[in-house]
Amino acid sequence: MTQAKVCFIGAGNMTRSIISGLVKHGYPSALIHATNPSKGKLDALVEDFSIEVSHDNAAAAQAADVIVLSVKPQLMETVCDALSHLDLSSKLIITIAAGIPAARYQQYFKQPIKLIRTMPNTPTQIGYGMTGIFADEGISDQDKAICETLMKTGGKVVWVDSEDGLNQVIALAGSSPAYFFLFIESMIASGVKMGMAEDKARLLAEQAALGAAQMVIQNQQLSVAELRQNVMSKGGTTARAVETLQQGDLGGLVDKAMTNCVARAQEMAETF
């Protein structure tokens, strides 16, 4: 990927996080181009990373070796249609969008294309992301390596064997930061209700969440259930709290939430 020219169509937070990671890892700014209707977003990218920017999607895509589509799903067809007059046969196209199947992009572009779908999550913005990747048929190992290099700048990656696997990635990683935020939010609210100052309640909850995640990461030889049991003493405070969560069927709620998340991704595949 040393000499590949990368064009990002769309300059939102995810684009910014990937560009930031590339530049920090020594990728030449002169080989990175971003387009967006918003002048403010483009100016910020130039100021922070000294990359090339423009409002012209077609010209940027024409000059690129790799085109990263980073626009909202509802805008994707319009963006792709405007590029369909270009010869894209030699270019790698990477998408960052939920719900749109690979075959649909072939229709949008009206020509055979080399496509890889990715599903990053928002912690990618701070280097702790998790990205699921699915490669369409016929994608070379070199193109897969290019995509992996891009997405690894924001955290870890996992390849899936089917597009259905990407829907599971959405439930487990793409959407799940919001699950954890909701849990932390609820803990803070309860702490405040008990009389704790909000800033102190937040500090306690966020550091506990960070520590718990690190315990899981650094103790791969133990199951998560074992880690939980290690915190609990029979008849103690933690046991009482965990029993309360289990009586409320926390596990069932999480399963239902993730199942509904996958179902919505499947619905979106039919919509766009």
N, C-alpha and C positions, 0 to 999 in steps of 0.2 A: 504493500500500500504506500510505499515511500513517495512515489510520484503521482499518486491518484489525486485528481481535482475533485473536491467534494462540494456539492451544492445542496444547501438546505432550503427547501421551499416551505416558508413559515419560520417565524423567528420568536416563538413563544418560549416558555420556561424550559421545556425539554430540549429544544434546539440549543438554547444558551448553555445548558448544563453539559451537553455533549461537546460543544465547541470549547467550553472552558477546560474540559478534561483533555481534549486533543492538544490544545495549546500548552497546557501544563506538562503534558508528556512529550513536548518537543516537536509536535507536528507543525510544519511551516504555515504560518497564517496566510501567506500569499496563495496557498492552494485551497483555502476555505472561502466559500461564497455563500451568503445568505440573502434571501429575498423576503419581502414582507410589505404590505400596504402601509404600515406604520413607520414613518420616518424616525420617530423617537426610539423605537426598539432597535432599528438599524444603526442609528447614531451611537447608541449605547454599546452595541457589539463592536463597532469600529474603535470607539474610545478604549474599551477594555481589552480587546484582543487583536486589533489592527487587521481585521479580515476584510475581504472584499464584500460589498453589499450593493443591492440595487432593488428596483421595483419590477424589473423585467424577468419574470419566471422563465420565459422561453429562451432568452439569450443566455441566462445563467445555466439552464439545463443543457443547452446545446454545447456549451464549453466544458461541461463537467464529465468526469468518468463515472462518478457515483452521484445519484440523485436521491436525497433523503426527503420523503414526503412527510412533513410534520404539520399537517393542518387538521382541523376538526372533521370528523367523519361526514358531516352534512355538507361540507365544502369540497370533499375529495373528488367527486365526479366532475365538478366544474373545473377544478384545477387540472385534473388529468386530461380532460377534453381539450383544454387550451394548449396542451403540450403534444397532443396526438399527431400533429402534422410533422413532428420531428422524427428523424430516424433514430430510434432508441435501441437498435439491435445490439450495439456494442456496449451499452451502458448498464450498470447495475442499479436497480431501483430498490430502495429500502423504505418500508412504510412504518410509521408510528401511529397506528390508529386501531381502535377496537372495532370488532364486528364486521369489517369488510373482508370477505374471503378473497384469496389470491386470484381465483378465476374471474372475479368481478373487475379487477384491475386490467386484465387482458381486454375486457369489453370497453372499459373507460378509455384505454389508450388506442384501441382499434388496431392492434398489432401484437405479435408475440413479443414478450419482454422477459428479462431476467429479474425475478422478484424475490425479495426476502421480506417476510413480515416480522416485526418486532413488537413487543409489548413491555415497555419499561414502566417503572412506578416513580412516584414523585421524589422519593429519597435519592434518586439519581442526581437530583440537583445539588446534593451535598456530598456525592461520592459514595453513598451507602445504598445505591439502588440495586434492584433485582430485575433483570430483563429476560423475558422468554423470547426465543427466536425459532421461527419456522422457515425453512428454505423450500421454495417451489422446486418442482422436478427440473433436472438439468442444470442446477446451479453448481458451479465448479468449486473445488476446495479453496481455490484462491479467492473467489468472491465471498465464500463463507468466512474466510479469515479476515477479509476486509470488514465485513459486517461485525464480526466479533471484536475486532480492534476498536471500532467506533463505540460499541455499546459497553465494552469493558472500562472505558474511561469514566463511567458513572457508577461502577460497582461490579457485581457479579452477573454472569449470564448462565442460562440453561437452554439447551436445544430440545425441542419437542419433535416428535415424529409425525404429528398430524396437526391440522388446524384446530381440531377439537381440543388438543393439548394446550393451545393458546388460550382457549376459554377457561381452562383450569388454572392457567397461570394468572389470568385476570382475577379469579376468585381468591387464589392463594397469595398473590403478590401485588398485582396491579391495583386492586381495590382495597386490599387489606390494611394499608396504612390508616385508612379512615376508621376501620374497626378498632384499631389500637387507640387512635385519637379519641374515639367515643368512650372507650373504657377509661382512659386517663382523665378525660373531661368529667366523667361521672365520679371518679375517685376524688378529684379536686372539689367538686360540688359538695360531696359528702363531708370532706374535711372542713370546708367552710361552714357547713351546717352545724358541725360539732364544735365550732368556735375557733378554728385555725385561720390565721390570716391567709388570704388567697395566694400571695407570693410564696409563702412557706409551704402551703399545701401543694402548689405546683412543683416546687423544687423536690419535695419528698416523692411525689408520684413519678415525675419524669426521671429522676435518678434511679428509682426502683425499677422502672421499665427498662432503662438502659442496662442496669446491672443484671436483670433477669435475662435479657437478650444475650449478653456476653457470657453468662453462665451456660446457656444452651450452646452457644458457638464453641466455647472452650472446653466443653465436656462431651465430645461426640461419642465417647464410650458409654455414656449413660442415656437412657431414654428420657424424654421430657417428663413422663410420669414419675420416674425415679427422682428426678430433680425436684419435682413438686413434693414428693413424699419426704425428701430430706429436709424440707422447710417445716414440715408438720410434726408436731408432737401430739400423741394421743390425748384428747381432752383439752388441748391447748387453744390459744387464740386463733392461730392459723387454721386449725382443724375446724373450728366453729365457723369461720368465714368461708372456707372452701365448701363445707357442707351446705351452707346457705346458698351458695352459687349453684351447687349441684341440685339442690332441691328445686331451684328455679329453672332447672333444665338448661343451664348455660350451653352445654354441649349440643343439645338439640337446636337451640337458637342459632348457634354458630353454623351448624350443618344446614339449617334452613336458609340462612342468609347466603351462604356460599352457593347452595343449589339455585337460589333465585338469581344470584349474580351470573352464573353460567347460563341460566335460561334467558336472561336479558341479552347477553352477548349473542346467543343464538337467534333471538328476535331481531337484533340489529343486523345480523347477516342477511336476513330476509328483507330488511327495510332499505338498505343502501345498495 
